[in-house]
């Protein structure tokens, strides 16, 4: 708790010392927070949900996964998912046109990579699962690998973007 309290107390001074304007600060904080929340969701799915689904019959696992996929496409997660991508894209544009800050570009790239993995890999697999009768033994490892990758990219994005707030360069 002391570390959290210290972070909350010192963050305003750190951000002011970084020379970032309000828009840049808000954008980096938003992208870092969204990446952290999304990364936590993806990590939890990999660490808790998928192992639990593997203990059930394929039909039950498919039904549960379909229900999760429907529940995920709602305002709370969509706000985090798309808000993080828009914020990361804004960071990339601001940094590439202005004074380039390598950590912010790297963090934005990681966040956008997680978004891309989801759009290119997880969503098409989810759509295939929603229609027809998929082979769970083939679906689950492919979806899991993509989920691990987007979890890692999201968590790293949150860390890199958060750390960039303390860097005055």
N, C-alpha and C positions, 0 to 999 in steps of 0.2 A: 504494500500500500504506500510506503514511503516513496518508492520509485515513481509510482503513478502520480502522487501528489507533487513531487518535485518536477515531473514533466509538465504537468498542468500549470504549475507556477512559473516555470522558465520558458515555456513555448512562446508566449508573446514577445519576450525580449529577444529570443533567438530569431524569430521571424522578422522582427524589426531590424535586427543587425544584418539580415541577409540582403537587404536592399530591394526586396521584392515589393511590387505594388499590391494593392488589395486584391485585384483580379487574379494576379499570378498566385498569390498566397491562397486565396479561396479555391482556385482551380487545382493546385497541387494537393491541398488538404482534402478536397473532395475526391480526387482521383485516388489518393492513397487510402482514404477511408473505404471507398467503394471496392478497391482491389483487395483490401484486407478482409472486408465482409464477404465478398465473393470467394476469396481464397479459403476462408473459414468454412463456408458452405461446401465447397468442393472437397476440402480436406476431410470434413466430417462425413461426407458421403463415402469417400474412399476408406476411411478408418472405421466407420460404424455401419452404414447402411448396406454397402455392397457385401461385406463379410456376412451380415445377417441374411441377406437375400440368398447367398450361396448355400445356406443351410436349409433352404426350402425347395420344394419341387419346382421345376421350371415354370409350370403354369402359374403357380402362386407368385413366383418372383416376377414374372412378366406382368401380372395383374398389378402388383405393388409398384413396379417401375412405371407402368402406364399412369397410375394414380399420382405418383410423384411428379411426373412430367406435366400433367394437367395442372397440378397445384403450383408448379414453378412459374407458369406463365400468368402471373398476376402482379398487381402493382408493387407489392413490397420488393420482390426480387427483380422485377423488370426495371424498377427505378435504379437499383444498385447496378444492375448489369449494363443498361444503356447509359445511365448517368456516368458511370466509370469510363466507358468507352468514349463518350463525348468529351469528358474532362481530359482524358489522356490525349485525345486528338488535339484538343485546344492547347495543351502543354507543348506537344510536338511542334505545332505551328508557331506558337509564341517563341519557343526556344530556337527554332530554325531561322526565323526572320529577325530576331533580336540578338541579344547577347547569349550565345550558346552555353548552356550549362549541361555538360555531358551526363551527369547523374539524372537530371530531369528527363533528358531525352531517352536514356536507358530505361528509366522507370516507366515512362509513357510507352515505350516500345514493348516492354514486358506486359503491361496491362492490355495493350492492343493485341499482342500475341495470344493472350488468354481469351480475349473476345473472339479472335479469329479461329482459334482451336474449337471453341464452342460452336460457332456458326458453321464451320467447314466440316467438323467431325461429329460432335455430340448431337447437334440438332438433326442432321440427316439420319443418324442411327436411331434417335428417338422417334423420328417420323416413320422409319421402317418398322419400328417396334409397335407403333400405334396402328399400323395397317397390316392385315394378314396375320399369319401365324409364324413368327420368327423362331429361329433356333437360338435359344438362350445360351447354350454352350459356346456358340460362335459370337453372339452379340456381346455378352458380358465382358470378356477379356479385351475386346476392341474398345468398348465404351470406357472401361476402367483405365486403360492406358492413356486415352485422351483426357480423362478426368484427372489423372495424376499430373499430366503435363500442364493442364490449365490451372490446377491448384498450385503447383510449384511456381508458375509464371506469375500468378496473382499475388501470392505471398511475397515473392521477391520484389514485385512491383511496389507493393505497400512499403516494404522495408527501404528500398532505394529512394522512393519518392519522399518518405518520411525523413530519411537521413539527409536528403537534399535541402530540406528546410533549414538545417543547422549550418549549411555550407554557405559562407558569405561570398564565394566567388561568383 
